[in-house]
Amino acid sequence: MSKLNAALIICSCLFFCCADICAAKAAKIVKEWSGVYYTNSESGPKIVKVKDDLLVIGLHHDYTINMTSIDGAEINSFDISGEPVLLGNGKIVVHFSLVRVPKEDDIKLSDLYTIVNPWDCSSIKLVNVDTDFKFRYKAMVPYHDTFDLFYGNSTGELITIENHLDTTSYLKINTIKPYDASEGYISMMPTKNSRMIVLKHLDSDFQMVKESIIGPAFHDFNHRSVVSMTNDSISICLEDTKEYYVSVSRYCTESHYTKNLFCEFYDGKDLNRRAIIQLYETNDKIDIDVLNLPNGDVAALRANYPDDSRAEYHIYRIYKNGTMTEAARVDFPAKYRFMKMVTMKGGEVCLAGKIEPSEESDKVYLYNISVKCIDMFSIR
């Protein structure tokens, strides 16, 4: 098993050159892997960080999950499938929905969670939550050995629970101190009229300490934004799409769209906004991601796709005061689309990209995955 623990070096590069006159310098990549991974799920394999390793998790039709280290060494298989969340003890929580049709033909819906040691599949524990379409999963907060689940009531029925957060759509929540509720939580959700976004600092009993209204909220904010809520900070990067018109003849115009990428940064406890910046403007298809770094800085990523045969990755280091470095270009093969960005120890950040799959027999999808790691602290 290879460990992602090498010292990394990255080159600073030019940011936002005019049109295509000049290009950002490529970052020096000192750790990288690539391989082919298969799954029966059209959603594709997942990347999860476990301690100082990265695992690729593939889902299969026979309800098994196959875990492979990023350098190609297979770990184990077991009879569960779903989305992975890491606990503080290094174990993984996997969640998926289970639909059952009993003899009376009354469809039942439940959520199944399992805690498993990814290295030897020991200590497997199952938790079943019967939702029956009345409750909808919203969020999970991991601790060292346990986790909290947040559900929304979709039936309009009044229920009483010990702790609750009033949210009707999406909810993002995390502990201020990693895997530890002693210093409370920070959460983000829409206001009741869904027009604004509310940030909340909650105590360890989920009682509100302070809240701050930001916004306005986008209709599909959950799909057009990325959020990092760690290290006593809240970082939000979002895509604001605007329509404009271009004249193509005397009597005809065509509509076009431009995307402005913005990032906002808040303190996790007092919720004061530290800074807001415009990251980039483009007409391309894009993916974005943001991560809070252990020293208080932020790593922001944009992946541009000018066409189906090209991909352009750029990463920025943003300081606590809101200033940022010039962009560093991370070179991926042409057709690789962004999957995930994760932080490793020592300020290392790893980017994962994939080529959309080729379908083999029996709906087995083969994904080419590439991972490249850089040292964010060397970007100045």
Phi, psi and chi 1 to 4 in degrees:
 res  aa     phi    psi   chi1   chi2   chi3   chi4
   1 MET       -  121.0  173.9   65.6   58.0      -
   2 SER   -82.6  140.4  -64.9      -      -      -
   3 LYS  -100.2  143.5  -60.6  -74.2 -173.8  178.1
   4 LEU   -90.3   73.8  -59.0 -177.7      -      -
   5 ASN  -130.9   16.8   56.5    7.0      -      -
   6 ALA   -82.3  151.1      -      -      -      -
   7 ALA   -68.8  139.3      -      -      -      -
   8 LEU  -121.1  150.5  -54.8  178.1      -      -
   9 ILE  -127.9  141.5  -58.2  174.3      -      -
  10 ILE  -137.8  147.8 -168.2  170.2      -      -
  11 CYS   -97.0  139.1  -61.2      -      -      -
  12 SER   -71.0  155.2  -66.1      -      -      -
  13 CYS  -146.8  168.3   49.7      -      -      -
  14 LEU   -72.8  143.9  -61.5  176.1      -      -
  15 PHE  -113.6  130.1  169.6   64.4      -      -
  16 PHE    60.2   53.4 -142.0   89.9      -      -
  17 CYS   -69.7  152.2  -67.0      -      -      -
  18 CYS   -65.3  124.7  -61.7      -      -      -
  19 ALA    44.6 -128.8      -      -      -      -
  20 ASP  -108.7   19.9  -65.8  -34.6      -      -
  21 ILE   -64.9  -42.4  -62.7  176.1      -      -
  22 CYS  -136.1  156.9   54.1      -      -      -
  23 ALA  -123.7  151.5      -      -      -      -
  24 ALA   -66.8  147.1      -      -      -      -
  25 LYS   -71.3  147.5  -66.9 -178.5 -179.6  179.0
  26 ALA   -77.4  138.3      -      -      -      -
  27 ALA   -71.0  145.2      -      -      -      -
  28 LYS   -80.5  120.2 -178.0  179.7  179.0 -178.9
  29 ILE   -95.9  124.2  -55.2  -60.7      -      -
  30 VAL  -110.7  -12.3  -64.2      -      -      -
  31 LYS  -136.7  128.2  -81.8  -72.6 -175.4 -179.8
  32 GLU  -157.2  151.4   60.3 -178.0  -43.9      -
  33 TRP  -138.1  157.4  -65.2  -95.3      -      -
  34 SER  -151.3  151.6   61.0      -      -      -
  35 GLY  -172.4  174.5      -      -      -      -
  36 VAL  -110.3  128.6  178.1      -      -      -
  37 TYR  -127.8  143.3  -56.8   86.9      -      -
  38 TYR  -117.5  152.3   71.4   95.2      -      -
  39 THR  -156.1  157.4  174.7      -      -      -
  40 ASN   -94.8    0.8  -68.1  114.8      -      -
  41 SER   -98.6  130.4  171.0      -      -      -
  42 GLU   -68.2  -20.1  -66.1 -175.1   20.0      -
  43 SER   -73.1  -14.5   63.4      -      -      -
  44 GLY    89.2  169.9      -      -      -      -
  45 PRO   -71.3  160.9   25.9  -32.8      -      -
  46 LYS  -114.0  151.9  -49.2  -62.9  179.9 -177.6
  47 ILE  -108.8  130.2  -59.2  -74.4      -      -
  48 VAL  -137.0  138.5   61.6      -      -      -
  49 LYS   -90.0  128.6  171.8 -169.4  169.8 -174.1
  50 VAL  -125.1  108.0 -179.9      -      -      -
  51 LYS    56.5 -116.0  -64.3 -175.5  178.2  178.7
  52 ASP  -107.3   22.1  -66.9  -36.2      -      -
  53 ASP  -123.3  156.7  -70.0  -77.0      -      -
  54 LEU  -112.0  134.4  -63.9  179.8      -      -
  55 LEU  -115.8  142.8  -61.2 -177.3      -      -
  56 VAL  -100.9  124.7 -179.7      -      -      -
  57 ILE  -113.4  121.3  -61.2 -177.2      -      -
  58 GLY  -112.1  139.6      -      -      -      -
  59 LEU  -100.3  148.5  -49.3 -179.9      -      -
  60 HIS  -132.6  155.8  -62.3  -95.3      -      -
  61 HIS   -62.4  -27.0  -81.6  -35.1      -      -
  62 ASP   -87.2   20.7   56.9   -0.5      -      -
  63 TYR    60.3   33.4  -60.7  104.0      -      -
  64 THR  -109.3  155.2   64.4      -      -      -
  65 ILE  -120.0  129.4 -173.8  167.3      -      -
  66 ASN  -106.3  123.6  176.5  -87.3      -      -
  67 MET  -111.1  128.5  -66.2 -169.4  -62.8      -
  68 THR  -131.5  134.7  -53.9      -      -      -
  69 SER   -66.6  156.5   69.3      -      -      -
  70 ILE   -66.1  -19.1 -157.1   67.7      -      -
  71 ASP   -93.2    9.2   58.1   -0.5      -      -
  72 GLY   103.2   -2.8      -      -      -      -
  73 ALA   -86.0  119.6      -      -      -      -
  74 GLU   -71.3  137.1 -174.7  167.9  -47.2      -
  75 ILE   -93.5  -67.8  -53.4  -59.5      -      -
  76 ASN  -167.3  166.9 -106.0  -52.7      -      -
  77 SER  -128.0  145.0  -64.0      -      -      -
  78 PHE  -150.9  168.6   52.6   96.7      -      -
  79 ASP   -86.9   54.9  -66.9  -25.9      -      -
  80 ILE  -142.0  152.3  -60.7  -64.8      -      -
  81 SER  -138.5  158.0   65.0      -      -      -
  82 GLY   149.0 -168.4      -      -      -      -
  83 GLU   -91.3  133.1  -68.6  -74.2  -19.7      -
  84 PRO   -89.5  139.7   30.5  -32.2      -      -
  85 VAL  -131.3  134.1  173.9      -      -      -
  86 LEU   -90.2  133.4 -177.9   68.2      -      -
  87 LEU   -89.6  166.0  -61.8 -179.0      -      -
  88 GLY   -66.1  -22.6      -      -      -      -
  89 ASN   -87.3    4.9   59.4   12.4      -      -
  90 GLY    91.6   -4.3      -      -      -      -
  91 LYS   -84.3  162.7  -65.4 -178.5 -179.7  178.8
  92 ILE  -114.2  136.5  -65.8  175.2      -      -
  93 VAL  -101.6  124.5 -179.8      -      -      -
  94 VAL  -112.6  132.7  179.8      -      -      -
  95 HIS  -125.3  132.1  160.4 -134.3      -      -
  96 PHE  -151.3  160.2   69.1   97.5      -      -
  97 SER   -91.7  140.8  -64.5      -      -      -
  98 LEU  -120.5  121.4  179.7   64.3      -      -
  99 VAL  -103.5  126.2  178.0      -      -      -
 100 ARG  -122.3  142.7  -65.0  170.8  -72.5  120.2
 101 VAL  -121.4   95.5 -177.4      -      -      -
 102 PRO   -67.7  179.8  -17.1   31.1      -      -
 103 LYS   -60.8  -32.3  -67.0 -178.7  178.9  179.4
 104 GLU   -80.0    7.4   59.0  -89.1   20.9      -
 105 ASP    61.8   23.1  -66.9  -29.0      -      -
 106 ASP   -95.2  109.0 -174.0   14.5      -      -
 107 ILE   -65.6  131.7  -62.4  176.7      -      -
 108 LYS  -115.0  137.5  -58.6  -68.9 -176.4 -179.4
 109 LEU  -120.7  131.4 -179.7   66.8      -      -
 110 SER  -142.8  156.7   61.1      -      -      -
 111 ASP  -105.8  134.4  -73.9  -17.3      -      -
 112 LEU  -116.3  131.5 -173.6   63.4      -      -
 113 TYR  -123.9  142.2  -58.2   84.1      -      -
 114 THR  -134.0  142.3 -179.8      -      -      -
 115 ILE  -107.2  125.6  -55.4  175.7      -      -
 116 VAL  -142.9  143.8   61.6      -      -      -
 117 ASN   -80.6  115.8 -174.9  -29.0      -      -
 118 PRO   -70.4  -14.5   27.2  -35.4      -      -
 119 TRP   -87.3  -29.8  -52.5  113.4      -      -
 120 ASP  -139.1    6.3   58.6   12.4      -      -
 121 CYS    61.3   23.4  -70.6      -      -      -
 122 SER   -84.0  168.6   63.9      -      -      -
 123 SER    55.9   40.9  -57.5      -      -      -
 124 ILE   -73.9  124.8  -64.8 -180.0      -      -
 125 LYS  -128.3  140.1  -63.0 -179.2 -178.9  179.9
 126 LEU  -115.0  138.1  -64.4  175.8      -      -
 127 VAL  -127.0  124.2  177.4      -      -      -
 128 ASN  -111.5  128.8 -175.4   70.6      -      -
 129 VAL  -117.6  111.0  179.0      -      -      -
 130 ASP   -79.1  112.3  -70.0  -39.5      -      -
 131 THR   -98.8  -34.8   61.3      -      -      -
 132 ASP    48.1   39.1  -71.6  -23.1      -      -
 133 PHE    67.5    5.1  -59.6   97.8      -      -
 134 LYS   -89.8  -28.0  -65.1 -179.2  179.9  178.9
 135 PHE  -125.4  144.7  -53.7  101.2      -      -
 136 ARG  -123.6  130.8 -174.0  170.0  -61.7  174.5
 137 TYR   -60.7  134.0  171.4   82.4      -      -
 138 LYS  -115.9  -47.4  -64.3  -66.4 -176.4  179.5
 139 ALA  -163.4  162.0      -      -      -      -
 140 MET  -131.7  134.7 -179.1 -169.5  -54.9      -
 141 VAL  -113.9  115.3  175.0      -      -      -
 142 PRO   -86.1  144.8   31.4  -33.1      -      -
 143 TYR  -119.1 -161.1  -56.3  103.3      -      -
 144 HIS   -70.3  -50.5 -175.4   75.5      -      -
 145 ASP  -117.7   -8.8  -60.5  -59.4      -      -
 146 THR  -134.7 -176.9   60.6      -      -      -
 147 PHE  -155.4  152.9   56.6   92.7      -      -
 148 ASP  -103.3  143.9  -77.8  -17.7      -      -
 149 LEU  -114.3  139.0  -62.6  173.2      -      -
 150 PHE  -117.9  126.8  -67.8   82.7      -      -
 151 TYR  -124.4  147.7  -83.0   80.3      -      -
 152 GLY  -106.3  145.8      -      -      -      -
 153 ASN   -90.2  112.1 -179.2    6.1      -      -
 154 SER   -94.1    3.1   60.0      -      -      -
 155 THR  -100.3   -9.4   63.1      -      -      -
 156 GLY    82.2    0.5      -      -      -      -
 157 GLU   -76.9  136.9  176.1 -174.7   -3.2      -
 158 LEU   -79.3  123.5 -179.2   62.9      -      -
 159 ILE  -129.7  157.0   60.7  173.5      -      -
 160 THR  -117.0  125.3  -58.9      -      -      -
 161 ILE  -131.4  164.8   56.3  177.6      -      -
 162 GLU   -63.9  -47.1 -177.7  177.6   -4.9      -
 163 ASN  -131.4  139.8  -65.1  -53.1      -      -
 164 HIS  -148.9  155.7   72.6  -80.6      -      -
 165 LEU  -123.6  128.8  -62.8  172.6      -      -
 166 ASP   -81.1   96.7 -172.6    8.1      -      -
 167 THR  -139.9  140.1  177.6      -      -      -
 168 THR  -107.5  -15.1   56.3      -      -      -
 169 SER  -128.9 -105.4   54.8      -      -      -
 170 TYR   -92.1  158.8   63.8   83.7      -      -
 171 LEU  -145.2  129.8  166.5   67.7      -      -
 172 LYS  -121.1  128.5  -63.0 -179.3 -175.9  -65.0
 173 ILE  -149.8  144.6 -176.0  169.6      -      -
 174 ASN  -156.0  159.5 -156.7   -0.4      -      -
 175 THR   -74.9  146.1   52.2      -      -      -
 176 ILE   -66.6  -44.8  -67.9  176.7      -      -
 177 LYS   -96.0  125.9 -173.6  176.7 -179.5 -179.5
 178 PRO   -51.5  125.4  -26.1   35.1      -      -
 179 TYR    61.8   21.2  -54.7  111.8      -      -
 180 ASP  -145.3  122.9 -174.1  -16.4      -      -
 181 ALA   -90.7    3.2      -      -      -      -
 182 SER   -60.7  -30.8   61.3      -      -      -
 183 GLU   -99.4    6.2  -63.3 -175.9   12.9      -
 184 GLY    94.4 -163.1      -      -      -      -
 185 TYR  -132.3  159.8  -56.7   81.6      -      -
 186 ILE  -122.3  138.9   47.3  179.3      -      -
 187 SER  -137.5  159.0   69.9      -      -      -
 188 MET  -139.3  132.3 -174.7  175.3   74.4      -
 189 MET  -159.0  165.3   65.6 -171.8   74.0      -
 190 PRO   -78.4  157.2   28.9  -33.8      -      -
 191 THR   -69.8  170.8   53.8      -      -      -
 192 LYS   -60.7  -32.6  -70.4 -176.1  178.2 -179.3
 193 ASN   -88.6    2.9   60.9   11.2      -      -
 194 SER    63.4   16.6  -62.7      -      -      -
 195 ARG   -93.6  -20.3  -66.2  178.6  179.8  176.1
 196 MET  -133.0  171.1  -53.3  -70.1  -78.7      -
 197 ILE  -112.0  136.2  -60.7  -65.0      -      -
 198 VAL  -115.2  128.5   56.6      -      -      -
 199 LEU   -99.2  139.1  -58.4  178.2      -      -
 200 LYS  -132.3  138.1  -67.8 -174.4  178.8 -177.7
 201 HIS  -101.5  117.7  172.1 -160.8      -      -
 202 LEU  -111.1  149.6  -51.4  170.8      -      -
 203 ASP   -81.8 -175.0   65.1   16.7      -      -
 204 SER   -67.4  -14.2   58.3      -      -      -
 205 ASP  -102.7   15.0  -66.7  -38.9      -      -
 206 PHE    67.6   18.9  -61.4  100.9      -      -
 207 GLN   -87.1  141.6  -58.5  -57.8  -49.1      -
 208 MET   -72.7  130.1 -171.5  173.8   66.2      -
 209 VAL   -96.0  -44.1  177.4      -      -      -
 210 LYS  -158.5  150.6 -172.3  175.5 -178.3  178.6
 211 GLU  -137.9  155.9   73.1  173.5    6.0      -
 212 SER  -141.6  131.5  177.7      -      -      -
 213 ILE   -94.6  125.1  -55.1  -63.7      -      -
 214 ILE  -125.5  173.3   65.7  172.9      -      -
 215 GLY   147.9 -162.8      -      -      -      -
 216 PRO   -74.8  158.6   30.0  -36.2      -      -
 217 ALA   -77.7  144.0      -      -      -      -
 218 PHE   -87.4  149.5  -67.6   97.6      -      -
 219 HIS   -57.6  -40.1  176.2   68.0      -      -
 220 ASP  -115.2   45.4   54.6   -9.4      -      -
 221 PHE   -54.0  -39.2 -175.0   87.1      -      -
 222 ASN   -63.6  -24.5 -163.8   37.3      -      -
 223 HIS  -100.7  -17.6  -58.9  -72.9      -      -
 224 ARG  -109.9   11.4  -66.7  167.2   56.4 -170.8
 225 SER  -135.2  158.8   68.2      -      -      -
 226 VAL  -129.9  145.5  -71.6      -      -      -
 227 VAL  -135.8  138.0 -179.9      -      -      -
 228 SER  -121.9  125.2 -177.4      -      -      -
 229 MET  -127.4   67.6  -58.2  169.4   67.0      -
 230 THR  -138.0  168.5   58.3      -      -      -
 231 ASN    54.2   41.2  -58.8  -43.4      -      -
 232 ASP    58.6   33.7 -167.4   20.3      -      -
 233 SER  -142.6  153.2  -61.4      -      -      -
 234 ILE  -122.8  119.2  -54.6  171.5      -      -
 235 SER  -119.1  127.0  -61.2      -      -      -
 236 ILE  -125.6  121.8  -52.8  169.3      -      -
 237 CYS  -118.1  134.2  -68.7      -      -      -
 238 LEU  -141.8  159.4   53.3   92.2      -      -
 239 GLU  -106.8  120.3  168.3 -165.2  -27.2      -
 240 ASP  -108.6  108.7 -177.5   15.8      -      -
 241 THR   -95.1  129.6  -58.9      -      -      -
 242 LYS  -124.3  142.7  -65.9 -177.2  177.9  179.7
 243 GLU   -94.9  139.8 -174.4  177.3   14.9      -
 244 TYR  -140.1  165.6   65.6   94.8      -      -
 245 TYR  -121.4  142.1  -64.1   90.8      -      -
 246 VAL  -122.2  130.4  175.4      -      -      -
 247 SER   -76.5  126.6  176.8      -      -      -
 248 VAL  -110.0  -13.2  -66.0      -      -      -
 249 SER  -162.0 -179.2   68.4      -      -      -
 250 ARG   -62.8  -31.4 -175.9  176.8  178.9 -179.3
 251 TYR  -117.1    7.5  -57.0  104.4      -      -
 252 CYS  -137.5  141.0 -176.0      -      -      -
 253 THR  -129.0  155.6   60.1      -      -      -
 254 GLU  -116.5  141.8  -71.6 -177.1  -10.5      -
 255 SER   -88.3  137.9   61.7      -      -      -
 256 HIS  -131.6  166.3  -65.6 -100.2      -      -
 257 TYR  -130.5  139.1  -63.7   88.8      -      -
 258 THR  -119.8  144.3 -177.6      -      -      -
 259 LYS  -113.1  122.9  -56.9  178.4 -177.9   70.3
 260 ASN  -103.2  127.1  -73.3  -69.1      -      -
 261 LEU  -101.6  120.3  -54.3 -176.5      -      -
 262 PHE  -117.5  151.6  -67.9   90.7      -      -
 263 CYS  -131.2  137.1  -67.2      -      -      -
 264 GLU  -123.1  146.2  -60.4 -176.8   26.5      -
 265 PHE  -132.2  130.7  -50.6   98.7      -      -
 266 TYR  -129.7  151.6  -63.6   84.6      -      -
 267 ASP   -74.7  139.7 -179.1   85.5      -      -
 268 GLY   -72.5  -23.2      -      -      -      -
 269 LYS  -103.0  -53.3  -69.0 -178.8 -180.0  178.6
 270 ASP   -86.2   -9.4   63.2   28.0      -      -
 271 LEU    65.4   14.5  -54.0 -179.7      -      -
 272 ASN   -71.0  141.8  -69.2  -29.6      -      -
 273 ARG   -79.3  123.9 -172.5  166.5   70.9 -178.1
 274 ARG   -81.6  -39.7  -64.2  171.9  179.0  167.0
 275 ALA  -167.7  159.6      -      -      -      -
 276 ILE  -138.3  133.7  179.3  171.3      -      -
 277 ILE  -135.7  152.7   62.3  172.5      -      -
 278 GLN   -94.8  120.1 -179.5  179.3    1.0      -
 279 LEU   -83.4  -43.5 -166.8   67.4      -      -
 280 TYR  -168.5  160.6 -163.6   69.4      -      -
 281 GLU  -133.6  132.5 -178.7  176.7  -16.3      -
 282 THR  -155.0  160.6 -179.2      -      -      -
 283 ASN  -104.5   -1.0  -65.2  -34.1      -      -
 284 ASP   -78.7  163.7  -62.2  -21.2      -      -
 285 LYS   -68.0  142.7  -64.1  179.1 -179.8  178.5
 286 ILE  -142.8  158.0   55.5  172.1      -      -
 287 ASP  -123.1  147.1  -76.3  -42.2      -      -
 288 ILE  -133.4  155.3   55.6  175.5      -      -
 289 ASP  -154.5  159.1 -155.3   -1.2      -      -
 290 VAL  -147.0  142.4   63.8      -      -      -
 291 LEU  -139.8  133.5  -76.2  176.5      -      -
 292 ASN   -78.8  131.9  -65.3  -26.3      -      -
 293 LEU   -93.3  157.0  -59.0  177.6      -      -
 294 PRO   -58.2  -29.2  -25.9   35.1      -      -
 295 ASN   -87.3    3.9   72.6  -27.5      -      -
 296 GLY    99.8  -12.8      -      -      -      -
 297 ASP   -76.7  176.7  -65.6  -16.8      -      -
 298 VAL  -132.4  140.0  175.7      -      -      -
 299 ALA  -105.2  124.4      -      -      -      -
 300 ALA  -119.8  136.1      -      -      -      -
 301 LEU  -122.3  139.8  172.4   84.6      -      -
 302 ARG  -128.6  136.5   64.7  173.2  173.2   88.1
 303 ALA  -119.8  114.3      -      -      -      -
 304 ASN   -97.4  142.8  -68.2   60.8      -      -
 305 TYR  -125.5   86.9  -47.4  117.8      -      -
 306 PRO   -58.5  -33.2  -23.1   34.1      -      -
 307 ASP  -156.5 -177.7   53.2   52.9      -      -
 308 ASP   -68.2  -13.7  -67.3  -21.7      -      -
 309 SER  -106.7    4.0   62.7      -      -      -
 310 ARG  -133.1  149.0  -71.5 -168.0  -67.9  162.9
 311 ALA  -143.8  133.6      -      -      -      -
 312 GLU  -127.1  115.2  -59.7  171.1   -5.1      -
 313 TYR  -105.4  131.4  -72.2   70.8      -      -
 314 HIS  -134.6  139.1  -68.6   81.9      -      -
 315 ILE  -125.7  142.8 -167.6  165.7      -      -
 316 TYR  -123.7  145.7  -52.2   84.4      -      -
 317 ARG  -105.8  123.9  179.9 -178.6  176.4 -174.7
 318 ILE  -114.7  125.1  -57.2  165.5      -      -
 319 TYR   -82.1  168.8  -63.0  102.2      -      -
 320 LYS   -59.7  -32.1  -64.6  179.2 -175.9  179.5
 321 ASN   -83.3    2.3   61.6    5.2      -      -
 322 GLY    94.9   -8.0      -      -      -      -
 323 THR   -77.1  155.1   60.9      -      -      -
 324 MET  -137.9  158.6   66.5  179.4  178.6      -
 325 THR   -81.2  171.5   63.7      -      -      -
 326 GLU   -69.1  156.6  -63.2  171.0  -21.4      -
 327 ALA   -71.6  144.3      -      -      -      -
 328 ALA  -108.5  129.2      -      -      -      -
 329 ARG   -86.6  131.7 -167.9 -178.5   80.4 -116.9
 330 VAL  -110.6  116.8 -176.7      -      -      -
 331 ASP   -86.6  113.1  -69.0  -33.7      -      -
 332 PHE  -108.1  156.4  -85.9   83.4      -      -
 333 PRO   -56.1  156.8  -26.5   35.2      -      -
 334 ALA   -55.3  -42.5      -      -      -      -
 335 LYS   -96.7    8.1  -66.6 -175.0  178.5 -178.3
 336 TYR   -76.9  127.5  -83.4   76.4      -      -
 337 ARG  -103.4  146.0  -66.5  -35.4 -171.5 -132.8
 338 PHE   -64.2  138.2  175.8   69.6      -      -
 339 MET  -111.0  -57.4  -70.4 -178.7   67.1      -
 340 LYS  -163.1  152.7 -166.9  169.8 -174.6  177.0
 341 MET  -123.4  130.9  178.8  167.8   63.5      -
 342 VAL  -131.8  149.5  -62.3      -      -      -
 343 THR   -95.1  140.3   55.5      -      -      -
 344 MET  -115.4 -178.8  -50.0  -61.7  -75.1      -
 345 LYS   -71.6  157.0   64.9 -179.9 -178.8  179.4
 346 GLY    72.2   21.2      -      -      -      -
 347 GLY    79.8   12.3      -      -      -      -
 348 GLU   -80.4  140.6  -61.7  173.6    9.1      -
 349 VAL  -126.8  131.4  170.1      -      -      -
 350 CYS  -114.7  135.3  -64.9      -      -      -
 351 LEU  -109.8  136.5  -48.8  179.1      -      -
 352 ALA  -117.8  133.2      -      -      -      -
 353 GLY  -129.5  158.4      -      -      -      -
 354 LYS  -140.2  153.2   66.8 -178.9  178.5 -179.0
 355 ILE   -95.8  130.9  -66.7 -178.8      -      -
 356 GLU   -54.8  143.5  -67.4  -56.1  -41.5      -
 357 PRO   -73.7  156.3   31.2  -37.4      -      -
 358 SER   -99.7  131.0   57.9      -      -      -
 359 GLU   -85.6  124.1 -175.9  176.4  -25.3      -
 360 GLU   -93.9 -167.8  -60.3  -66.7  -40.7      -
 361 SER   -66.9  151.9   59.2      -      -      -
 362 ASP    57.3   33.1  -61.7  -35.1      -      -
 363 LYS    56.0   42.6  -70.2 -170.8  176.0 -179.3
 364 VAL   -92.8  120.9  174.4      -      -      -
 365 TYR  -100.6  128.1  -61.5   93.2      -      -
 366 LEU  -101.9  123.1  -61.4 -179.1      -      -
 367 TYR  -112.4  129.9  -75.1   81.3      -      -
 368 ASN   -88.9  121.6  -70.6  -84.8      -      -
 369 ILE  -120.4  136.1  -64.8  177.5      -      -
 370 SER  -127.5  136.9  177.5      -      -      -
 371 VAL  -124.7  131.9  175.0      -      -      -
 372 LYS  -130.6  134.1  -61.4  176.2 -176.4  -71.2
 373 CYS  -117.1  139.6  -60.3      -      -      -
 374 ILE  -133.0  168.2   60.5  177.5      -      -
 375 ASP  -105.3  107.7 -178.9    2.7      -      -
 376 MET   -64.8  -31.7  -74.7  -58.7  -57.9      -
 377 PHE   -69.8  -14.6  -63.8  153.8      -      -
 378 SER   -86.2   -8.2   67.6      -      -      -
 379 ILE   -84.3  116.4  -57.0  178.7      -      -
 380 ARG  -131.3      -  -58.6 -179.2 -175.4  -83.1
